[in-house]
């Protein structure tokens, strides 16, 4: 795959979990395809992915299932 940022071959699609919202309206989207380039180090989302994320964000209550997820807080130096 060719990177849209640097134009070199070798970009790969990684599937990640992204968090959206805050507090009681926070939710996760699993399996989000992120394009990652080993040459320039950039990661970005394709236009189709952004459209699907927006659709999910608008209807997340109907599209999501409740699951118990452990949460840890980062307390290191910042």
C-alpha positions as MATLAB code, in Angstrom:
seq = 'XXXXXXXXXXXXXXXXXXXXXXXXXXXXXXXXXXXXXXXXXXXXXXXXXXXXXXXXXXXXXXXXXXXXXXXXXXXXXX';
ca = [
       0.000    0.000    0.000;
       1.291    3.501   -0.802;
       1.345    6.092    1.982;
      -0.800    9.168    1.270;
       1.625   11.318    3.281;
       5.107   10.423    1.957;
       4.180    8.454   -1.186;
       6.361    5.435   -0.344;
       5.273    1.807   -0.517;
       4.930   -0.192    2.683;
       2.012    1.412    4.510;
      -0.060   -1.147    6.431;
      -3.537   -1.273    7.910;
      -3.686   -1.874   11.668;
      -6.937   -2.519   13.547;
      -7.206   -0.497   16.750;
      -9.752    0.299   19.445;
     -10.644    3.988   19.789;
     -12.459    5.761   22.619;
     -15.070    8.448   21.947;
     -17.078   10.684   24.266;
     -16.648   11.385   27.977;
     -18.120   10.228   31.244;
     -21.405    8.344   30.873;
     -21.471    8.970   27.126;
     -18.042    7.366   26.553;
     -17.868    4.309   24.311;
     -15.325    2.241   22.364;
     -15.179    1.357   18.696;
     -13.205   -1.842   18.099;
     -11.481   -2.811   14.857;
     -10.989    0.702   13.460;
      -8.656    0.435   10.406;
      -5.736    2.866   10.766;
      -3.192    3.223    7.957;
       0.351    3.296    9.354;
       3.553    4.093    7.447;
       6.897    2.723    8.664;
       8.827    5.247    6.537;
       7.399    8.587    7.700;
       5.840    7.326   10.957;
       2.416    8.805   10.208;
      -0.877    7.097   10.992;
      -4.140    8.253    9.446;
      -7.735    7.256    8.748;
      -9.221    6.871    5.278;
     -12.238    8.985    4.310;
     -14.540    5.933    4.327;
     -13.379    5.089    7.844;
     -14.112    8.626    9.058;
     -17.617    8.462    7.551;
     -18.312    5.155    9.293;
     -17.004    6.510   12.610;
     -19.353    9.495   12.301;
     -22.280    7.161   11.569;
     -21.426    5.066   14.630;
     -21.029    8.186   16.806;
     -24.491    9.408   15.793;
     -26.154    6.046   16.597;
     -23.805    4.520   19.166;
     -26.525    3.742   21.705;
     -28.372    1.544   19.172;
     -25.180   -0.024   17.767;
     -23.311   -0.818   20.966;
     -23.474   -3.645   23.459;
     -22.676   -3.262   27.137;
     -19.538   -5.028   28.361;
     -17.638   -4.785   31.582;
     -14.195   -3.256   30.919;
     -11.462   -2.794   33.534;
     -10.028    0.737   33.559;
      -6.612    1.799   34.876;
      -5.549    5.395   35.456;
      -2.079    6.566   34.361;
      -0.317    8.216   37.277;
       3.205    8.590   35.860;
       5.187   11.776   35.355;
       3.825   14.150   32.762;
];
